[in-house]
Amino acid sequence: MKDSRRIEADSIGSLAVPAKAYYGVQAERASQNFKITGLKMSPEFLSNLALIKKAAAMINHEIGLIDSDQARAIEQACDEVIDGRFSEDFIVDPVQGGAGTSANMNMNEVIANRANEILGGEKGKYDLVHPNDNVNMAQSTNDTIPTAGKMTTIVLAEKLDAELTRLEYALKEKAADFKDIIKMGRTQLQDAVPMTLGDSFHGYASMVVRCKKRLAKAVEEMHVINLGGTAIGTGINASQFYEDHIADQLSELFGRKMVQAGDLFDATENLDSFVEVSGALKALAISLSKMSNDLRLLSSGPRCGLSEINLPAKQNGSSIMPGKINPVIPEVVSQVAFLVCGHDATITMAAEAGQLELNAFEPVVFYQLFESFTAMTGAVDTLVTNCITGITANKDHCRQLKEGSVGIATVLCPYLGYQESAKIAKRALRERRSVRELVLEQHLMSPDQLDILLK
């Protein structure tokens, strides 16, 4: 038997909607139009959009534009959406035309139908609570969607920041563990001068701290919203009281301070703040990928590579080569970095492509930005949990490589001069002997002097 359906109408015409559905005709039509990714909208985004609807209902009730029963029902419906109910009723693809109108109406319809149900009405009637007239009162897609996008960015950034803090501490712990292990530093993959393995890991930790600060700075702009601007920033169909108080009401519900933009037209049409956040994410991504490349090089081998460190063995590395273990965790971090860089290009193009008073391409900006945050958070989590905390050092091998390297000839320069030090380095390479051995053989320095110098 076919599912029973109800008929709803919009300005395009009539359309059948599943009778049990909380969404309505506009969401159904969008679902048919936008079969793009096959994915659902971000649950954080949906929760934040519902929070905006709740804040709006509270303000509109305060000034008497909706009655107590309507306000109560709308707020209860919003709370249920925030709690994760009706997830199957948000059917619009995250990549959609219309600057997010379909996502906004999907939310309005779900809340309205649930509110009608709470008040004893029927789904699809909208006689007690209407999706446009009541749920969307004093709002526009132009201000609700970008505000929900900024709120979601804040939430996802907080989750990533927590993982980055774990990574920072894990790297600093390894830096302390490895502070007395001397190894050869390398430039252009060639021997350079001695350093400690702890220096390497402390450098990584400092990079993470810097990336955290850069991202936090970019996310600050996400707290500036255009809610109250309604269509294109004009504030049309919103009362002055609503415009003056909606940001504070939302802040109270959201638990973070949100500030209304000084120029609502600017805040409605320009997406440069999202470009900045994406750029900070990209900087983080390429920095973590560079570090991951280092970890793969330093652990290469285990017999025929550098093998100065050991990464935790997490899974078999081959279906044909017995005992092979691959650096799968650093590999996945680099792959996430590639994804973030690609998303940054999309976000940049979408922000540039908007025309006049509204950017129609916000949906793809949010889809890509949210995925970048989610993937990077997961990558950092597995990097800490499954890699960094379990790294060990091959101390004796580091010492052997250092003592066999001609790079230590650099420290002889202040005592023997550059030219004489270069001769020793070249001879050490040619004869496959150590710098130390040649210096002592030529009586250029005493053993004690050389030991102090090379320590």
N, C-alpha and C positions, 0 to 999 in steps of 0.2 A: 504493500500500500504506500502511496505517496504521502509525504508529510503534508498536513493541512497547512494552508497558507492564507494570509490576509492580504487585502488590497490596500495599498497606500498610494497617495498622489503627491507629486511636487510640481514645480513649474514646467517640467519636461513632459509630464503625463502620469499615468497610473502604472503601477508595477506590483507584482506579487512578492510578498515577503513571508518567510516561514512564520507561522502563527506563534510559535514559542519564542521567537527571536526578540531580544531587547533592542537590537538595532532596527533602523527603519529604512524607508525608501531611498534616502540619499546615500546611506552607506552601502545598500545593496547595489545601487547603480554604480557607485565607485568601485565596488568589488569586481563588477563585470568589466569595467573600463580599464582597470589597472592590475592586470595579471602580470606583474613584473618580476619580483624576486621570489614570490611564494612564501615569504616570511611574514612574521607578525611585527607590529610596531613595538618599540621598546617598552617593557613594563614600567620602567622608571618614568618614561615620557608620559605614558597613560596616567600613572598615578599623579604626576605633577599637573597634568592638564585637568584632572578631576579636582585637584586642590584649588586651582584657579576658579573653577566653576563654583566650588563651595564658598570661597571668599567673596565672589560676586553675589551669590545668593544672600550672604549675610549682610552685605552693604545694601543691596536692593531692598531687603526686608526692613533694615533699619530706617530707611527713608520712605517706607510704605508703598513701594512699587510692586511687591509681591506679599501675599498675606502669610500669616504664621504657619498655616497648614502647608502651603506650597514651599515655604522656606524649610520647614522641618523635613518634608519628604525629599526635597532636592539635596539637602545636607546629608540625610541618611543614605541616599543613593550614592552620593559622592564618596562617603566613607566606605561603602561596600566596594566600590570600584578601587579605591585606594588599598583596601585589604586584599585585592586580587580576584574578587568575584567578577563574573561575566567576561573572563579573558577570551572565551570563544566567540563573544559577540563583537569584538573589535576586529573587523574583517578586512579593513582597508590596508592595502599594501603600503609599507613605509615609503616606497618611491611612488609618488603620485603627482599628477598635474594639479594645478589650482592653488598653489602656495599653501597647501595644508587644509583647504576648506573641507575636504572629504574627511580628514582625521577629526577636525573640529566638529563636524556634523555627526560623525559616528559617535563621538562622546556625548553630544547634546541629545541624540536620540536614545542612547542607552540610559542616560540619567533620567530623561523625561519618561520613558516607558516604565522604568523601575519606580519613579516617583508616583506615576499614575497608579501603579499596582499597589504601592503602599497606602495610597488614599482610597483604595477600593475601586479604582477604575480599570479599564482594559487597555492592553497594549495596542498601540496604533490609533487610539481615539484622540489622544492629546487634548481632551477637553478640560482636564483638571490642571495639567502641567504641559506646556507646549515647549518643544525643543528650541525653537527660535525665540518666541516671545518671552519665555520665562527663564529657561536654562541659559540661553545665550544673551540675556538682557544686559545692555550696556557694554557689550563685547563685540569684537569682530575677529575673524580668523587672523586679520592683520596684526592684532596685538596678543591674542591668546597663544597662538602657535609659537612665535618667537620667544615669548616669555616662558612657556613650558620647555622649549629647547634650551634656554639658558639655565633654568632650574635643574634640568636633567644633567647638563654639563657640570654644574656644581656638584651634584650628588656623585656622578661618576668620577670626577676629579678627586673627591675626598677618598673614594675607595682606592684609587691608584696611588694617592699620596701615602696612604697607610702601608701599601705594599712596598713603596719606594723607601719608606722609613725602615722597614724590615731589611731591605737590601742594604741600605746604608750601614746599619748596625752589623749585619753579617760580614760585610766587607771590612769594616773596621776591626772586627774580631779576628779575621784572618790576617789583617795587617799586623796586629799585635802578636799573633802566633808565629808569624814569619819574619819578625823584625831582625832576627840575628842570622838569617840565612842569606849568605852572599851569593849572588848570581851575576851573570853577564847581562848588562843592558844592551839593547840592539837598536840600531837605526838603519832603515832601509833593509831590514832582515840581515844585516851584517853586524859582527861584533863591534860594540862601542866601548863602554867603560863599565866597571863593576857598580853594582847597586845591591840593595837587599830586595828579596822577594816581598817583604813587607812594604817597601816603597811602592811597588807596583799596585798592591791592593789598596793602599791608602790613597793612591792617585785615583783609582776607580771610585772609591768612596767619596772623594771630593767632587768628582764629576757628577755623581748622583745628587749630592747636596745642591750643586749649582743648577742642575736640571729641575730639581724640585722647586727652587726659588723662582726660576724662570716661568715654570708652569703656573705656580701660585699667583704670580704677578699678572699673567695673562687672564687667569680665571677671575680676577677681581672685576673685570669689566662685565662679567656675566651677571653681576648683582644689579646692574643698571638696566631697567626694563621699560618697555613702552606701553605697559598695561594702563588702560584709561584713554589711550589714543584712538581706540576703535579703528574706523576706516581711515587708513593712510596717515593717521596722526592728528586728525581733525577733532577727535573727541565727540563726533556726531552721535546722537542718541544716548549719550551718557550724561548724567547730571554732574554738576560741578562738585557736589559732595562725594559722589562716587570717584571722580577723577582725583580728588584730593586725599581720599582715604583708602583706596583699593590697595596701594603698595604696602601700607602699614598693616592692613588686614591680612594680606598674603604673607607678609613677613612673620606675623604671629603664628600662622598655621604652618608655615614652612620651616620655622626655626632658624632661619638665617635672614639677615637684614637685606631687604630688596629696596632699591631706590628708583623712583620714577625719573626717567631721563629728562634733562632740561629742555631738549628739543625733540618732541615726539615724532616729528616728520623725519628727522635724521635717524632716529632709533628704529623707525619702521622700514625705511628703505635700504639701509646699509648693513651689511653683514661682516664688516671688517673685523669685528671683535671675535667672531668665530674663526676667521682666518688666522688671527693672532694665536688663539688657543691651539689650533691645528699645527701652526708653525712650531710652537713650544713642544707639542707632542712629537713632531718630526725630529726636532733637535734631540729630544730624549731618546727616541727610537734609534737614530743613527749612532748615538753615543753608546747605548747598550749593545748595539750590534758590533761596534768596534771592539768593545770589551769582550764580547762573546767570541769574536775572531781571535783575540789574544789568548783566551782560555783554550781554544781549540789548538792553537799553535804551541802553546806552552805544554800542553798535554799530549802532543802528537807523538806517535810511536806505537806501542810503548818501548820498542827496542830500536827502531830506526828513525826516530824523530827527536825533538828537543827533550821531551819527557822530564821537564823540570817539576811539573805538578801532576797529580793524579786526580781526575774527575771521578765522582762516584759512578759505579757501573749500575745502570738502571734497566737495561734490557739488552737482548741479543742484538748484535749489529749486522748480522748477515744470515740469509737463509742457506748459504752454501759454504761460507768460510767459518769453520769451527772456532769458537772462542773469541771471535772478533767483537769488540765493544766500540760503539761509535759515540761521539759527543752530542747526543741527540738533544739535550736541553739547550746548550748554546745555539744549536742549529735552529731550533724552533723560535728562539728569541730573534734571530736574524730574519727569519721568515716573517714574523710579526712586524719587524721594522720595515720590510719591503711593503707589506700591506699598508702600514701607516703612511709611508711616503706616497704610495699611490692614492690613498684617500686624500692626502693633503693636496695633491694636484687637482682632484675632483672638486674639493671644497674651494680652492682658489678660483677655478674656472666658474663655478656656480655663483660665487660672490661677485665676480666681475660681470656676469651675464645679466644681472637684474637691470630692469629699465624703469626709469622715472620713479614713481612713489612706492613701489613694492617690488621685492625680489620674489619671483614665482618659484625659485629653485631651492627654497628652504628645506623641503623634504629630503632631497638627496644630500644636502649639507648635514642635516641631523643624522640621517641613516649612516653616513660614512664616519662622522665624528664620533657617534656613540659606539660604533663598531671598533674604531681605533682605540677608544678608552677601554672597552671591555676586553679586547684582545691583548692590549698592553698590560692591563691589570693581571690577566691570567698568565702572561709570559713572565712577568716579574715574580709572581707567586711561585711558579714552578722553578724559576731560576734560583730563588732563595732556598726553597724546600728541597729540591732534588739535585742541586748542584753546589752552590756556594758553601753551604754549611758543611758539606762532606769533602771538600777539597783537602788533599794532603800534599806535602812537599817531598820531593826526592832530594834531601839535603846533600848527601854525599855526591850525587850526580851533578848537582848545581856547582859544588866545589870543584869537581873534576873539570867541568866545562870551563869554569872561570880560570883555573890554573893553566889549562891548555890553550887558552885564548891569547891572541896577540893584542887584544884590546887593552890589556892591562899596561901595555907599553905607554899609554897616554899619561899615566901617573908619573912616569919617569921624566917627562919633559922639563919640569921646573928644575930638575937636578942634573940631567944629562944633556938637555937641549933637544929640540924637535928633530934635528937631522940625525943625531946619534941614536935617539929612540926609534926613529923610522928604520935605521939600519938593523937594529936588533929585531924589530918586528918582522922585517922582510926575511932575515936569516932564520928566525923561528919558524916561519911558514915554509921556507925552502927546505929546511932540515928536519921539519916535524919535531921540533924540540920546544921546550917551554921558555918563555921570556925570563923567568926566574933563573933557570939553569944557565942561560947565556950570560946574564948580568954577573952572576957569581963566578962563572968560568973566566970572564974577562976582568975580574976584580974591580968592577966599576962601582960597587957598593958592598958594604959588609952584610952578612946575613941578617944581623939585627936591624940594620937600617932598612933593608929591603922588606923584612917582615912587618915593620911598623908602617911602611909606605903602602904595602899591599893589603893591610888589614881592613 
